[in-house]
Amino acid sequence: MRTSDITRNTAETKIQLKLNLDGTGKADIDTGVGFLNHMLTLFAAHGKFDLTVKCAGDVEVDDHHSVEDIGICLGQAFQAALGDKRGITRYGSFLLPMDEALILSAVDISGRSCLCYGLEIPTEKIGTFDTELVEEFFLGFTRNCPMSLHLRQLSGTNSHHIVEGAFKSVGRALKAAVALDGSNEIPSTKGVL
């Protein structure tokens, strides 16, 4: 079973995260950041990942440390659960419409970290959530499970729909990329990812 359990304790956050890549989409999320709870629940549901996240962070300062550190932990969890990446499809993409917003996510679990972030979120906040933290989350994620992640907004003007579409689309693209192809081979001519 491809699972992982990550603990991260710093002066700013205390995080416990559990991941099952071959789950059913069950989520138990308590980050201290309401909007992020919702986005991670959507991510897990659309990727069919079982995900538990508990975070006690310094949200009285702001949400930045919690959001970034959870991205880091989620990346570490994917990296650990994938092991040597033997038998994975490696590539995945998904084009997701969310009302007027259209979001493209494309993933290569390459072993090289690259985030090509193309979301133009028109508002600085969704409720109390700083929308600039979406990029920080995905940076933390891709740096800790080295992959190329292209995240593009093809249309849309509603901030909530753009961000929600991004988390759903990335979940679905990742599900395709981590799917097992039955070969038990590392999907690279180099023999390593």
Buried (B, 14 or more C-beta within 10 A) or exposed (E): EBBBEBEBEEEBBBBBBBBBBBBEBBBEBBBBBEBBBBBBBBBBBBBBBBBBBBBBBBBEEBBBBBBBBBBBBBBBBBBBBBEEBEBBBBBBBBBBBBEEBBBBBBBBBBBEBEBEBEBEBEEEEBEEBBBEBBBBBBBBBBBBBBBBBBBBBEEBBBBBBBBBBBBBBBBBBBBBBBBEEEEEEBBEEEEEB
